[in-house]
Amino acid sequence: SSEGRGGRRGEEEPRLLWKNLLLDLIAERKESAVDRALVAALDDDAPSVRTHAIRLLGLRGDSQHISKLEDHLDALDSAELRAAVVALCRLNRNDPRWVRTLLALARSRRPEERMGAALGLLEVRTPEAVALLHELLLDTSWRVRFEAMQQVGTLRRNSSVPLLIERLDVEGRKGTGLNSS
């Protein structure tokens, strides 16, 4: 149906644009009220607003919000999940507990979580993280393989080049790979 919360879909989009614009306008301010507003936006009905608030909290660099951001690691919306992984990597990439969480996400049953993990593994860059990122090149989901290929390319390691060349050959034989999850 074209009905959403608060009216028709066409009316919903400007409301979300305004919310996200207002978050941008206040995010550069240092007052604690800004943190409170960004944390409140984490509970918004719209995934785009939650995603934007997560991204802005990560950019602010305050680790006091880590537990609230971790609540979004099980988000159904892939952009929201990805934003949570990126923010958490910025805030605590060297924390062994976070690295364990990231490694678990890379082995999740949900492709969205594995995709988010690929991004986080690039940020962490430990030998174990790089090895797991390389493993994601073989994932059953083309979306995860695609994300892993992008991150491995960004990694710019000589050891990754043969793996990327092999994936090029395999993906070329598969066609687009769009038939698998």
TIVO-2410 file (N, C-alpha, C; in nm, 3 decimals):
# residues 181
REC num residu      c1      c2      c3 atome chaine
REC   1      S   0.083  -0.118   0.000     N      A
REC   1      S   0.000   0.000   0.000    CA      A
REC   1      S   0.087   0.124   0.000     C      A
REC   2      S   0.032   0.235  -0.047     N      A
REC   2      S   0.110   0.358  -0.051    CA      A
REC   2      S   0.098   0.436   0.080     C      A
REC   3      E   0.024   0.382   0.174     N      A
REC   3      E   0.010   0.450   0.302    CA      A
REC   3      E   0.126   0.415   0.394     C      A
REC   4      G   0.183   0.513   0.459     N      A
REC   4      G   0.289   0.491   0.558    CA      A
REC   4      G   0.248   0.557   0.687     C      A
REC   5      R   0.332   0.550   0.786     N      A
REC   5      R   0.301   0.622   0.909    CA      A
REC   5      R   0.296   0.770   0.880     C      A
REC   6      G   0.194   0.834   0.923     N      A
REC   6      G   0.183   0.978   0.906    CA      A
REC   6      G   0.134   1.022   0.770     C      A
REC   7      G   0.082   0.931   0.690     N      A
REC   7      G   0.027   0.976   0.563    CA      A
REC   7      G   0.075   0.893   0.447     C      A
REC   8      R   0.049   0.947   0.329     N      A
REC   8      R   0.088   0.876   0.208    CA      A
REC   8      R   0.239   0.881   0.189     C      A
REC   9      R   0.291   0.786   0.110     N      A
REC   9      R   0.435   0.775   0.088    CA      A
REC   9      R   0.494   0.908   0.040     C      A
REC  10      G   0.427   0.977  -0.050     N      A
REC  10      G   0.477   1.104  -0.102    CA      A
REC  10      G   0.496   1.209   0.005     C      A
REC  11      E   0.413   1.202   0.109     N      A
REC  11      E   0.425   1.297   0.220    CA      A
REC  11      E   0.535   1.255   0.317     C      A
REC  12      E   0.564   1.127   0.322     N      A
REC  12      E   0.662   1.074   0.414    CA      A
REC  12      E   0.804   1.116   0.377     C      A
REC  13      E   0.836   1.115   0.246     N      A
REC  13      E   0.972   1.141   0.204    CA      A
REC  13      E   1.022   1.280   0.242     C      A
REC  14      P   0.945   1.388   0.222     N      A
REC  14      P   0.995   1.520   0.266    CA      A
REC  14      P   1.020   1.524   0.417     C      A
REC  15      R   0.935   1.458   0.495     N      A
REC  15      R   0.954   1.456   0.640    CA      A
REC  15      R   1.088   1.395   0.675     C      A
REC  16      L   1.124   1.286   0.606     N      A
REC  16      L   1.252   1.220   0.633    CA      A
REC  16      L   1.369   1.307   0.587     C      A
REC  17      L   1.352   1.373   0.473     N      A
REC  17      L   1.458   1.463   0.426    CA      A
REC  17      L   1.483   1.575   0.527     C      A
REC  18      W   1.374   1.630   0.582     N      A
REC  18      W   1.388   1.735   0.683    CA      A
REC  18      W   1.459   1.683   0.807     C      A
REC  19      K   1.419   1.567   0.854     N      A
REC  19      K   1.483   1.511   0.974    CA      A
REC  19      K   1.632   1.492   0.953     C      A
REC  20      N   1.667   1.433   0.839     N      A
REC  20      N   1.809   1.408   0.811    CA      A
REC  20      N   1.886   1.539   0.794     C      A
REC  21      L   1.825   1.638   0.730     N      A
REC  21      L   1.889   1.769   0.716    CA      A
REC  21      L   1.913   1.832   0.854     C      A
REC  22      L   1.813   1.824   0.941     N      A
REC  22      L   1.828   1.882   1.075    CA      A
REC  22      L   1.937   1.810   1.154     C      A
REC  23      L   1.947   1.680   1.139     N      A
REC  23      L   2.055   1.606   1.205    CA      A
REC  23      L   2.191   1.657   1.157     C      A
REC  24      D   2.204   1.678   1.025     N      A
REC  24      D   2.329   1.731   0.970    CA      A
REC  24      D   2.360   1.870   1.027     C      A
REC  25      L   2.257   1.953   1.037     N      A
REC  25      L   2.279   2.091   1.083    CA      A
REC  25      L   2.325   2.099   1.228     C      A
REC  26      I   2.279   2.007   1.311     N      A
REC  26      I   2.318   2.013   1.452    CA      A
REC  26      I   2.443   1.930   1.482     C      A
REC  27      A   2.478   1.837   1.396     N      A
REC  27      A   2.582   1.738   1.427    CA      A
REC  27      A   2.719   1.799   1.455     C      A
REC  28      E   2.749   1.914   1.398     N      A
REC  28      E   2.882   1.973   1.418    CA      A
REC  28      E   2.893   2.049   1.550     C      A
REC  29      R   2.781   2.068   1.616     N      A
REC  29      R   2.782   2.139   1.745    CA      A
REC  29      R   2.831   2.045   1.855     C      A
REC  30      K   2.893   2.099   1.957     N      A
REC  30      K   2.953   2.018   2.064    CA      A
REC  30      K   2.862   2.000   2.186     C      A
REC  31      E   2.751   2.071   2.192     N      A
REC  31      E   2.666   2.064   2.311    CA      A
REC  31      E   2.613   1.922   2.337     C      A
REC  32      S   2.594   1.889   2.463     N      A
REC  32      S   2.543   1.757   2.500    CA      A
REC  32      S   2.401   1.735   2.447     C      A
REC  33      A   2.326   1.842   2.427     N      A
REC  33      A   2.191   1.830   2.373    CA      A
REC  33      A   2.195   1.767   2.232     C      A
REC  34      V   2.302   1.790   2.159     N      A
REC  34      V   2.316   1.733   2.025    CA      A
REC  34      V   2.331   1.581   2.036     C      A
REC  35      D   2.415   1.538   2.129     N      A
REC  35      D   2.429   1.393   2.152    CA      A
REC  35      D   2.295   1.331   2.189     C      A
REC  36      R   2.222   1.398   2.276     N      A
REC  36      R   2.091   1.345   2.316    CA      A
REC  36      R   1.997   1.335   2.197     C      A
REC  37      A   1.998   1.435   2.109     N      A
REC  37      A   1.912   1.434   1.991    CA      A
REC  37      A   1.952   1.322   1.894     C      A
REC  38      L   2.082   1.302   1.877     N      A
REC  38      L   2.129   1.195   1.788    CA      A
REC  38      L   2.094   1.058   1.845     C      A
REC  39      V   2.109   1.041   1.976     N      A
REC  39      V   2.073   0.914   2.040    CA      A
REC  39      V   1.923   0.891   2.028     C      A
REC  40      A   1.843   0.996   2.046     N      A
REC  40      A   1.697   0.982   2.031    CA      A
REC  40      A   1.662   0.941   1.888     C      A
REC  41      A   1.735   0.991   1.790     N      A
REC  41      A   1.708   0.958   1.650    CA      A
REC  41      A   1.738   0.811   1.620     C      A
REC  42      L   1.816   0.745   1.705     N      A
REC  42      L   1.843   0.602   1.688    CA      A
REC  42      L   1.716   0.519   1.700     C      A
REC  43      D   1.613   0.575   1.764     N      A
REC  43      D   1.486   0.505   1.782    CA      A
REC  43      D   1.378   0.551   1.685     C      A
REC  44      D   1.414   0.631   1.586     N      A
REC  44      D   1.317   0.680   1.489    CA      A
REC  44      D   1.252   0.564   1.414     C      A
REC  45      D   1.130   0.586   1.366     N      A
REC  45      D   1.058   0.484   1.289    CA      A
REC  45      D   1.125   0.455   1.154     C      A
REC  46      A   1.193   0.553   1.099     N      A
REC  46      A   1.249   0.540   0.963    CA      A
REC  46      A   1.393   0.490   0.966     C      A
REC  47      P   1.422   0.384   0.893     N      A
REC  47      P   1.559   0.334   0.886    CA      A
REC  47      P   1.659   0.438   0.836     C      A
REC  48      S   1.617   0.526   0.743     N      A
REC  48      S   1.711   0.626   0.691    CA      A
REC  48      S   1.754   0.724   0.800     C      A
REC  49      V   1.664   0.758   0.889     N      A
REC  49      V   1.697   0.851   0.998    CA      A
REC  49      V   1.787   0.780   1.099     C      A
REC  50      R   1.755   0.655   1.134     N      A
REC  50      R   1.841   0.579   1.226    CA      A
REC  50      R   1.981   0.564   1.168     C      A
REC  51      T   1.988   0.532   1.039     N      A
REC  51      T   2.117   0.514   0.972    CA      A
REC  51      T   2.199   0.642   0.978     C      A
REC  52      H   2.134   0.753   0.951     N      A
REC  52      H   2.203   0.882   0.952    CA      A
REC  52      H   2.253   0.917   1.093     C      A
REC  53      A   2.170   0.893   1.192     N      A
REC  53      A   2.210   0.920   1.331    CA      A
REC  53      A   2.329   0.832   1.371     C      A
REC  54      I   2.327   0.707   1.330     N      A
REC  54      I   2.438   0.616   1.361    CA      A
REC  54      I   2.567   0.669   1.299     C      A
REC  55      R   2.558   0.707   1.172     N      A
REC  55      R   2.677   0.757   1.102    CA      A
REC  55      R   2.733   0.882   1.172     C      A
REC  56      L   2.645   0.974   1.209     N      A
REC  56      L   2.688   1.097   1.274    CA      A
REC  56      L   2.748   1.071   1.412     C      A
REC  57      L   2.690   0.979   1.487     N      A
REC  57      L   2.748   0.946   1.618    CA      A
REC  57      L   2.887   0.885   1.601     C      A
REC  58      G   2.904   0.803   1.500     N      A
REC  58      G   3.036   0.746   1.474    CA      A
REC  58      G   3.138   0.853   1.440     C      A
REC  59      L   3.097   0.951   1.362     N      A
REC  59      L   3.186   1.060   1.323    CA      A
REC  59      L   3.222   1.150   1.441     C      A
REC  60      R   3.131   1.161   1.538     N      A
REC  60      R   3.157   1.246   1.655    CA      A
REC  60      R   3.267   1.186   1.742     C      A
REC  61      G   3.285   1.054   1.735     N      A
REC  61      G   3.398   0.991   1.803    CA      A
REC  61      G   3.384   0.968   1.952     C      A
REC  62      D   3.263   0.978   2.005     N      A
REC  62      D   3.243   0.960   2.149    CA      A
REC  62      D   3.208   0.815   2.178     C      A
REC  63      S   3.295   0.746   2.249     N      A
REC  63      S   3.275   0.603   2.274    CA      A
REC  63      S   3.167   0.574   2.378     C      A
REC  64      Q   3.109   0.676   2.440     N      A
REC  64      Q   3.003   0.651   2.537    CA      A
REC  64      Q   2.876   0.595   2.474     C      A
REC  65      H   2.865   0.603   2.341     N      A
REC  65      H   2.745   0.556   2.272    CA      A
REC  65      H   2.762   0.417   2.210     C      A
REC  66      I   2.872   0.350   2.240     N      A
REC  66      I   2.900   0.220   2.178    CA      A
REC  66      I   2.788   0.120   2.201     C      A
REC  67      S   2.739   0.108   2.324     N      A
REC  67      S   2.636   0.007   2.351    CA      A
REC  67      S   2.507   0.037   2.274     C      A
REC  68      K   2.473   0.166   2.261     N      A
REC  68      K   2.353   0.201   2.184    CA      A
REC  68      K   2.372   0.169   2.036     C      A
REC  69      L   2.492   0.188   1.985     N      A
REC  69      L   2.520   0.155   1.845    CA      A
REC  69      L   2.521   0.004   1.823     C      A
REC  70      E   2.570  -0.070   1.921     N      A
REC  70      E   2.571  -0.216   1.910    CA      A
REC  70      E   2.430  -0.273   1.897     C      A
REC  71      D   2.331  -0.203   1.951     N      A
REC  71      D   2.192  -0.247   1.938    CA      A
REC  71      D   2.147  -0.254   1.792     C      A
REC  72      H   2.218  -0.186   1.702     N      A
REC  72      H   2.179  -0.181   1.561    CA      A
REC  72      H   2.253  -0.285   1.476     C      A
REC  73      L   2.332  -0.370   1.541     N      A
REC  73      L   2.401  -0.475   1.467    CA      A
REC  73      L   2.307  -0.585   1.420     C      A
REC  74      D   2.186  -0.588   1.474     N      A
REC  74      D   2.088  -0.686   1.428    CA      A
REC  74      D   1.978  -0.620   1.344     C      A
REC  75      A   2.007  -0.501   1.293     N      A
REC  75      A   1.909  -0.427   1.212    CA      A
REC  75      A   1.872  -0.506   1.087     C      A
REC  76      L   1.745  -0.499   1.051     N      A
REC  76      L   1.699  -0.563   0.928    CA      A
REC  76      L   1.741  -0.484   0.805     C      A
REC  77      D   1.752  -0.353   0.819     N      A
REC  77      D   1.790  -0.267   0.709    CA      A
REC  77      D   1.942  -0.276   0.689     C      A
REC  78      S   1.985  -0.313   0.569     N      A
REC  78      S   2.129  -0.335   0.546    CA      A
REC  78      S   2.210  -0.206   0.558     C      A
REC  79      A   2.154  -0.091   0.519     N      A
REC  79      A   2.227   0.036   0.532    CA      A
REC  79      A   2.246   0.071   0.679     C      A
REC  80      E   2.145   0.044   0.759     N      A
REC  80      E   2.154   0.071   0.903    CA      A
REC  80      E   2.261  -0.018   0.968     C      A
REC  81      L   2.260  -0.146   0.932     N      A
REC  81      L   2.360  -0.239   0.983    CA      A
REC  81      L   2.500  -0.196   0.942     C      A
REC  82      R   2.516  -0.161   0.816     N      A
REC  82      R   2.647  -0.118   0.765    CA      A
REC  82      R   2.695   0.007   0.840     C      A
REC  83      A   2.606   0.103   0.861     N      A
REC  83      A   2.642   0.225   0.934    CA      A
REC  83      A   2.686   0.191   1.076     C      A
REC  84      A   2.618   0.097   1.140     N      A
REC  84      A   2.654   0.057   1.276    CA      A
REC  84      A   2.794  -0.005   1.279     C      A
REC  85      V   2.824  -0.090   1.182     N      A
REC  85      V   2.957  -0.152   1.177    CA      A
REC  85      V   3.065  -0.045   1.158     C      A
REC  86      V   3.042   0.046   1.066     N      A
REC  86      V   3.140   0.152   1.040    CA      A
REC  86      V   3.160   0.238   1.164     C      A
REC  87      A   3.051   0.279   1.227     N      A
REC  87      A   3.061   0.363   1.347    CA      A
REC  87      A   3.135   0.290   1.458     C      A
REC  88      L   3.101   0.164   1.478     N      A
REC  88      L   3.167   0.087   1.584    CA      A
REC  88      L   3.314   0.064   1.554     C      A
REC  89      C   3.349   0.047   1.428     N      A
REC  89      C   3.491   0.035   1.393    CA      A
REC  89      C   3.565   0.164   1.423     C      A
REC  90      R   3.502   0.276   1.395     N      A
REC  90      R   3.566   0.405   1.424    CA      A
REC  90      R   3.587   0.423   1.574     C      A
REC  91      L   3.491   0.377   1.652     N      A
REC  91      L   3.496   0.404   1.795    CA      A
REC  91      L   3.577   0.303   1.875     C      A
REC  92      N   3.586   0.179   1.825     N      A
REC  92      N   3.658   0.080   1.907    CA      A
REC  92      N   3.724  -0.031   1.828     C      A
REC  93      R   3.787   0.003   1.717     N      A
REC  93      R   3.845  -0.098   1.629    CA      A
REC  93      R   3.954  -0.180   1.697     C      A
REC  94      N   4.018  -0.129   1.801     N      A
REC  94      N   4.125  -0.203   1.867    CA      A
REC  94      N   4.077  -0.280   1.991     C      A
REC  95      D   3.950  -0.273   2.021     N      A
REC  95      D   3.894  -0.344   2.136    CA      A
REC  95      D   3.877  -0.492   2.099     C      A
REC  96      P   3.942  -0.583   2.171     N      A
REC  96      P   3.932  -0.726   2.138    CA      A
REC  96      P   3.788  -0.778   2.139     C      A
REC  97      R   3.703  -0.723   2.225     N      A
REC  97      R   3.563  -0.766   2.229    CA      A
REC  97      R   3.493  -0.729   2.098     C      A
REC  98      W   3.521  -0.610   2.046     N      A
REC  98      W   3.462  -0.568   1.919    CA      A
REC  98      W   3.512  -0.656   1.806     C      A
REC  99      V   3.640  -0.684   1.805     N      A
REC  99      V   3.697  -0.768   1.699    CA      A
REC  99      V   3.630  -0.906   1.702     C      A
REC 100      R   3.605  -0.961   1.820     N      A
REC 100      R   3.535  -1.091   1.830    CA      A
REC 100      R   3.393  -1.079   1.773     C      A
REC 101      T   3.325  -0.969   1.803     N      A
REC 101      T   3.190  -0.947   1.749    CA      A
REC 101      T   3.195  -0.940   1.597     C      A
REC 102      L   3.292  -0.870   1.545     N      A
REC 102      L   3.308  -0.856   1.400    CA      A
REC 102      L   3.335  -0.991   1.335     C      A
REC 103      L   3.420  -1.072   1.396     N      A
REC 103      L   3.449  -1.205   1.343    CA      A
REC 103      L   3.323  -1.292   1.343     C      A
REC 104      A   3.241  -1.277   1.446     N      A
REC 104      A   3.114  -1.352   1.452    CA      A
REC 104      A   3.019  -1.305   1.342     C      A
REC 105      L   3.015  -1.174   1.316     N      A
REC 105      L   2.930  -1.122   1.208    CA      A
REC 105      L   2.973  -1.179   1.073     C      A
REC 106      A   3.102  -1.197   1.055     N      A
REC 106      A   3.152  -1.250   0.928    CA      A
REC 106      A   3.109  -1.394   0.906     C      A
REC 107      R   3.069  -1.461   1.013     N      A
REC 107      R   3.025  -1.601   1.002    CA      A
REC 107      R   2.873  -1.615   1.022     C      A
REC 108      S   2.803  -1.503   1.022     N      A
REC 108      S   2.658  -1.502   1.044    CA      A
REC 108      S   2.585  -1.571   0.929     C      A
REC 109      R   2.463  -1.614   0.957     N      A
REC 109      R   2.378  -1.670   0.853    CA      A
REC 109      R   2.319  -1.562   0.764     C      A
REC 110      R   2.309  -1.439   0.815     N      A
REC 110      R   2.249  -1.328   0.739    CA      A
REC 110      R   2.352  -1.263   0.646     C      A
REC 111      P   2.324  -1.259   0.517     N      A
REC 111      P   2.418  -1.195   0.424    CA      A
REC 111      P   2.447  -1.049   0.461     C      A
REC 112      E   2.346  -0.976   0.510     N      A
REC 112      E   2.367  -0.836   0.546    CA      A
REC 112      E   2.473  -0.823   0.654     C      A
REC 113      E   2.474  -0.915   0.749     N      A
REC 113      E   2.574  -0.910   0.856    CA      A
REC 113      E   2.712  -0.944   0.802     C      A
REC 114      R   2.719  -1.039   0.710     N      A
REC 114      R   2.850  -1.073   0.651    CA      A
REC 114      R   2.901  -0.957   0.566     C      A
REC 115      M   2.809  -0.887   0.498     N      A
REC 115      M   2.849  -0.770   0.418    CA      A
REC 115      M   2.904  -0.660   0.510     C      A
REC 116      G   2.836  -0.635   0.619     N      A
REC 116      G   2.884  -0.536   0.715    CA      A
REC 116      G   3.019  -0.576   0.773     C      A
REC 117      A   3.034  -0.705   0.800     N      A
REC 117      A   3.160  -0.754   0.855    CA      A
REC 117      A   3.274  -0.732   0.757     C      A
REC 118      A   3.249  -0.750   0.628     N      A
REC 118      A   3.355  -0.729   0.529    CA      A
REC 118      A   3.410  -0.587   0.540     C      A
REC 119      L   3.321  -0.493   0.556     N      A
REC 119      L   3.362  -0.353   0.571    CA      A
REC 119      L   3.443  -0.335   0.699     C      A
REC 120      G   3.396  -0.395   0.808     N      A
REC 120      G   3.465  -0.382   0.936    CA      A
REC 120      G   3.601  -0.452   0.936     C      A
REC 121      L   3.609  -0.566   0.870     N      A
REC 121      L   3.735  -0.639   0.865    CA      A
REC 121      L   3.843  -0.556   0.795     C      A
REC 122      L   3.803  -0.481   0.695     N      A
REC 122      L   3.898  -0.391   0.630    CA      A
REC 122      L   3.951  -0.289   0.730     C      A
REC 123      E   3.863  -0.236   0.812     N      A
REC 123      E   3.903  -0.134   0.910    CA      A
REC 123      E   3.999  -0.191   1.014     C      A
REC 124      V   3.973  -0.313   1.058     N      A
REC 124      V   4.053  -0.374   1.165    CA      A
REC 124      V   4.193  -0.413   1.114     C      A
REC 125      R   4.198  -0.478   0.998     N      A
REC 125      R   4.322  -0.512   0.928    CA      A
REC 125      R   4.420  -0.600   1.004     C      A
REC 126      T   4.376  -0.673   1.104     N      A
REC 126      T   4.467  -0.770   1.167    CA      A
REC 126      T   4.485  -0.886   1.070     C      A
REC 127      P   4.590  -0.969   1.088     N      A
REC 127      P   4.606  -1.083   0.998    CA      A
REC 127      P   4.483  -1.174   0.995     C      A
REC 128      E   4.422  -1.197   1.112     N      A
REC 128      E   4.301  -1.280   1.118    CA      A
REC 128      E   4.185  -1.214   1.042     C      A
REC 129      A   4.171  -1.082   1.056     N      A
REC 129      A   4.064  -1.010   0.987    CA      A
REC 129      A   4.085  -1.015   0.836     C      A
REC 130      V   4.208  -0.998   0.791     N      A
REC 130      V   4.236  -1.002   0.646    CA      A
REC 130      V   4.210  -1.142   0.591     C      A
REC 131      A   4.250  -1.245   0.667     N      A
REC 131      A   4.226  -1.384   0.622    CA      A
REC 131      A   4.076  -1.409   0.609     C      A
REC 132      L   3.997  -1.361   0.706     N      A
REC 132      L   3.852  -1.381   0.701    CA      A
REC 132      L   3.790  -1.299   0.586     C      A
REC 133      L   3.842  -1.181   0.562     N      A
REC 133      L   3.795  -1.101   0.449    CA      A
REC 133      L   3.820  -1.176   0.318     C      A
REC 134      H   3.936  -1.238   0.307     N      A
REC 134      H   3.966  -1.319   0.189    CA      A
REC 134      H   3.869  -1.437   0.177     C      A
REC 135      E   3.832  -1.497   0.289     N      A
REC 135      E   3.736  -1.608   0.286    CA      A
REC 135      E   3.600  -1.562   0.233     C      A
REC 136      L   3.562  -1.439   0.266     N      A
REC 136      L   3.432  -1.388   0.220    CA      A
REC 136      L   3.426  -1.373   0.068     C      A
REC 137      L   3.540  -1.376   0.002     N      A
REC 137      L   3.541  -1.375  -0.145    CA      A
REC 137      L   3.476  -1.501  -0.202     C      A
REC 138      L   3.463  -1.605  -0.118     N      A
REC 138      L   3.406  -1.732  -0.161    CA      A
REC 138      L   3.264  -1.752  -0.109     C      A
REC 139      D   3.206  -1.650  -0.052     N      A
REC 139      D   3.074  -1.660   0.009    CA      A
REC 139      D   2.969  -1.709  -0.091     C      A
REC 140      T   2.864  -1.772  -0.038     N      A
REC 140      T   2.756  -1.821  -0.124    CA      A
REC 140      T   2.670  -1.709  -0.180     C      A
REC 141      S   2.667  -1.594  -0.114     N      A
REC 141      S   2.587  -1.480  -0.159    CA      A
REC 141      S   2.672  -1.389  -0.249     C      A
REC 142      W   2.618  -1.358  -0.369     N      A
REC 142      W   2.692  -1.269  -0.458    CA      A
REC 142      W   2.708  -1.131  -0.396     C      A
REC 143      R   2.611  -1.088  -0.315     N      A
REC 143      R   2.621  -0.956  -0.252    CA      A
REC 143      R   2.737  -0.950  -0.154     C      A
REC 144      V   2.757  -1.059  -0.079     N      A
REC 144      V   2.869  -1.065   0.016    CA      A
REC 144      V   3.001  -1.070  -0.062     C      A
REC 145      R   3.006  -1.153  -0.166     N      A
REC 145      R   3.128  -1.160  -0.248    CA      A
REC 145      R   3.161  -1.023  -0.306     C      A
REC 146      F   3.059  -0.954  -0.355     N      A
REC 146      F   3.079  -0.821  -0.413    CA      A
REC 146      F   3.138  -0.725  -0.310     C      A
REC 147      E   3.077  -0.721  -0.190     N      A
REC 147      E   3.127  -0.634  -0.083    CA      A
REC 147      E   3.269  -0.672  -0.046     C      A
REC 148      A   3.295  -0.801  -0.034     N      A
REC 148      A   3.430  -0.848   0.002    CA      A
REC 148      A   3.531  -0.807  -0.105     C      A
REC 149      M   3.491  -0.820  -0.234     N      A
REC 149      M   3.582  -0.780  -0.342    CA      A
REC 149      M   3.616  -0.632  -0.334     C      A
REC 150      Q   3.516  -0.550  -0.305     N      A
REC 150      Q   3.541  -0.406  -0.292    CA      A
REC 150      Q   3.639  -0.379  -0.178     C      A
REC 151      Q   3.619  -0.445  -0.066     N      A
REC 151      Q   3.704  -0.420   0.051    CA      A
REC 151      Q   3.844  -0.476   0.030     C      A
REC 152      V   3.855  -0.594  -0.032     N      A
REC 152      V   3.987  -0.650  -0.060    CA      A
REC 152      V   4.061  -0.559  -0.157     C      A
REC 153      G   3.991  -0.503  -0.255     N      A
REC 153      G   4.053  -0.408  -0.347    CA      A
REC 153      G   4.103  -0.284  -0.275     C      A
REC 154      T   4.026  -0.236  -0.180     N      A
REC 154      T   4.065  -0.119  -0.101    CA      A
REC 154      T   4.185  -0.151  -0.012     C      A
REC 155      L   4.194  -0.274   0.031     N      A
REC 155      L   4.304  -0.319   0.118    CA      A
REC 155      L   4.439  -0.298   0.051     C      A
REC 156      R   4.445  -0.320  -0.079     N      A
REC 156      R   4.566  -0.296  -0.158    CA      A
REC 156      R   4.686  -0.376  -0.108     C      A
REC 157      R   4.665  -0.504  -0.085     N      A
REC 157      R   4.774  -0.592  -0.045    CA      A
REC 157      R   4.815  -0.679  -0.163     C      A
REC 158      N   4.943  -0.699  -0.180     N      A
REC 158      N   4.991  -0.784  -0.289    CA      A
REC 158      N   4.936  -0.926  -0.278     C      A
REC 159      S   4.918  -0.974  -0.155     N      A
REC 159      S   4.868  -1.111  -0.135    CA      A
REC 159      S   4.723  -1.125  -0.182     C      A
REC 160      S   4.653  -1.015  -0.198     N      A
REC 160      S   4.513  -1.018  -0.240    CA      A
REC 160      S   4.497  -1.026  -0.391     C      A
REC 161      V   4.597  -0.982  -0.465     N      A
REC 161      V   4.584  -0.974  -0.611    CA      A
REC 161      V   4.551  -1.109  -0.674     C      A
REC 162      P   4.622  -1.219  -0.639     N      A
REC 162      P   4.586  -1.348  -0.700    CA      A
REC 162      P   4.443  -1.391  -0.666     C      A
REC 163      L   4.398  -1.359  -0.545     N      A
REC 163      L   4.261  -1.394  -0.506    CA      A
REC 163      L   4.159  -1.317  -0.589     C      A
REC 164      L   4.185  -1.190  -0.612     N      A
REC 164      L   4.094  -1.109  -0.693    CA      A
REC 164      L   4.093  -1.157  -0.838     C      A
REC 165      I   4.208  -1.193  -0.890     N      A
REC 165      I   4.215  -1.244  -1.027    CA      A
REC 165      I   4.137  -1.375  -1.037     C      A
REC 166      E   4.152  -1.461  -0.937     N      A
REC 166      E   4.076  -1.587  -0.936    CA      A
REC 166      E   3.926  -1.559  -0.932     C      A
REC 167      R   3.883  -1.463  -0.850     N      A
REC 167      R   3.741  -1.429  -0.841    CA      A
REC 167      R   3.691  -1.374  -0.975     C      A
REC 168      L   3.774  -1.296  -1.042     N      A
REC 168      L   3.736  -1.243  -1.172    CA      A
REC 168      L   3.706  -1.357  -1.268     C      A
REC 169      D   3.790  -1.457  -1.266     N      A
REC 169      D   3.770  -1.573  -1.352    CA      A
REC 169      D   3.642  -1.648  -1.315     C      A
REC 170      V   3.625  -1.675  -1.185     N      A
REC 170      V   3.507  -1.750  -1.138    CA      A
REC 170      V   3.379  -1.673  -1.164     C      A
REC 171      E   3.377  -1.545  -1.128     N      A
REC 171      E   3.256  -1.465  -1.147    CA      A
REC 171      E   3.226  -1.449  -1.295     C      A
REC 172      G   3.329  -1.442  -1.378     N      A
REC 172      G   3.308  -1.432  -1.522    CA      A
REC 172      G   3.240  -1.556  -1.578     C      A
REC 173      R   3.276  -1.673  -1.524     N      A
REC 173      R   3.212  -1.797  -1.569    CA      A
REC 173      R   3.069  -1.807  -1.519     C      A
REC 174      K   3.040  -1.749  -1.401     N      A
REC 174      K   2.906  -1.755  -1.343    CA      A
REC 174      K   2.809  -1.659  -1.412     C      A
REC 175      G   2.862  -1.568  -1.486     N      A
REC 175      G   2.778  -1.458  -1.536    CA      A
REC 175      G   2.770  -1.354  -1.429     C      A
REC 176      T   2.652  -1.302  -1.404     N      A
REC 176      T   2.636  -1.198  -1.303    CA      A
REC 176      T   2.632  -1.254  -1.164     C      A
REC 177      G   2.602  -1.383  -1.148     N      A
REC 177      G   2.590  -1.439  -1.015    CA      A
REC 177      G   2.463  -1.397  -0.944     C      A
REC 178      L   2.374  -1.332  -1.013     N      A
REC 178      L   2.254  -1.279  -0.949    CA      A
REC 178      L   2.153  -1.388  -0.914     C      A
REC 179      N   2.175  -1.509  -0.958     N      A
REC 179      N   2.080  -1.615  -0.927    CA      A
REC 179      N   2.095  -1.669  -0.786     C      A
REC 180      S   2.212  -1.646  -0.724     N      A
REC 180      S   2.228  -1.691  -0.586    CA      A
REC 180      S   2.197  -1.575  -0.494     C      A
REC 181      S   2.170  -1.605  -0.367     N      A
REC 181      S   2.129  -1.500  -0.273    CA      A
REC 181      S   2.229  -1.391  -0.277     C      A
***
